[in-house]
Amino acid sequence: MARIGVVSISDGRDHVHARIADFIRSKQDSLVRSLQAAGHDVVVGDDLVATNALATSVARKVAAADVDVTVFYYSVWTFPHFTMLAADATRSPLVLVASTDPTEPGLVGMLAAGGALDQIGRRHTRAWGAPDDAELVEKIGVHAKASAAVRSLRGSTFGRFGGRPMGMNTAVANTDQWMRKFGIDVEEIDQYELVLRADKADAAEAKKAREWIEQHAAGVHYDGKKLTPELLERQIRSYQAIRDIIAERNLDFSGIKAQPELTENFATMDVTEAFLNDPYDWNGPKEPHVCATEADMDGALTMQLFKALAGTPVLFADVRHYHADRDIWDLCNSGQHATWYAARSDDPAENLAKVNFYPEVFFFPAGGASVQHIAAPGQMTLGRLTREDGEYRLQLMLGEFESYDDETNQTLVNQSTPEWPHAFARLDAPGEVFLSKFGANHIHAVPGDHRAALRAVADQLDVRLDEWTRG
Ligand SMILES: C[C@H](O)[C@@H](O)[C@@H](O)C(=O)CO
């Protein structure tokens, strides 16, 4: 969970403060208990803010504890300039919370303080309710979680293997904009290093990994040409190479160009990317490493944010086909759908039992395996950071992954590329709107409804929110 600062503001008249201090403390204690019960680490101001000097000193101490958000708490009428000074002393997002107990003018305090912050353009969120109100606690938690996700990007490094694939402008972002807006550095790595390191990778591990895949997968469909044990091991060696480069260069997330150089002359990166994104490999459980197909920078950025919020692997897919008759989208891409999505189990054997490794199709002459499965059903949050006229926007919607009987699944996958992984998504967005407005060929998804946190992320990043729903 997140780290939340709580600073209670008071009235600047000594005699009034003396009379209401116990009331403020009891409300504050109750709010702090509720936040702690929700699993948050709470840093409480070391005094009530009843003077201008305390406004600065109390807020500075809370800020020094590196909180994700700071709550300014209004249970009484407060002097607004205390809020202004306290806000200036903290850089974290602010949540102004008013107590709705009518015995004291808490709402009035919040409105006066919020209005003052508006006047100087200091963004903040407002919330109100009893200190043990579950909705209030949830709302504060959402902003704190969003802030933790945004902050996790700052100081991170994206490893970009290769460059723009096949002229795909949407896969390339501006590195200055990334540093300024998100605090992310981009390390450029030539794919030659991947090839070199793959050739030198530990052969015993590659063999062990191939046998592990053969043992657990629904099928490894060797054909003696496009998919051989040697080619599968080459894909595994590429995973080993990237894993080692990630460790050496401290990469937080990455992307691989692959097309056309590697897919024409070496192997597809599908196995490599799938297991980087998975929460396990043949050596056991591990942290998922976000790795975007086609070195898609904004795709990887979206995935890194989604991962920070959901804590799961993130789906990356082409928006391949709209089955208008069923109102279902086929999200399908040769690249990485983490095998975890097949059954969403912590046990790799349960997922791999639904995964087939097929010889790559005609697009990719160098061959290797594609990692085929149909994503398990369930509610999903889908979207992507895209850019319009140089400015980021978050395109966001809810959806439902569906899966059907074997015959229907087969009929559907046969209409596109059956050898590739598929997620059948019923989007909470009209097909017309999606196709007219979505700003990329790639979309990303995580299980559950994370829209509230993503709205807060967009607000904190000052990114326009483009949210769709059928209403
Ligand atoms: C077949 C192409 O080469 C695919 O890689 C293409 O459909 C994409 O994945 C584009 O995102």
The ligand as an SDF file (V2000), in Angstrom:
LIG
                    3D

 11 10  0  0  0  0  0  0  0  0999 V2000
    2.6680   -9.1520  -39.1700 C   0  0  0  0  0  0  0  0  0  0  0  0
    3.2830   -7.9300  -38.7190 C   0  0  0  0  0  0  0  0  0  0  0  0
    4.6260   -7.9740  -38.9610 O   0  0  0  0  0  0  0  0  0  0  0  0
    2.9730   -7.7130  -37.2540 C   0  0  0  0  0  0  0  0  0  0  0  0
    4.0710   -7.6780  -36.4930 O   0  0  0  0  0  0  0  0  0  0  0  0
    2.1290   -6.5030  -37.1410 C   0  0  0  0  0  0  0  0  0  0  0  0
    0.8160   -6.9180  -37.3200 O   0  0  0  0  0  0  0  0  0  0  0  0
    2.2140   -5.8990  -35.8060 C   0  0  0  0  0  0  0  0  0  0  0  0
    2.3650   -6.5680  -34.8340 O   0  0  0  0  0  0  0  0  0  0  0  0
    2.0690   -4.4430  -35.7280 C   0  0  0  0  0  0  0  0  0  0  0  0
    1.9000   -4.0290  -34.4420 O   0  0  0  0  0  0  0  0  0  0  0  0
  1  2  1  0
  2  3  1  0
  2  4  1  0
  4  5  1  0
  4  6  1  0
  6  7  1  0
  6  8  1  0
  8  9  2  0
  8 10  1  0
 10 11  1  0
M  END
$$$$
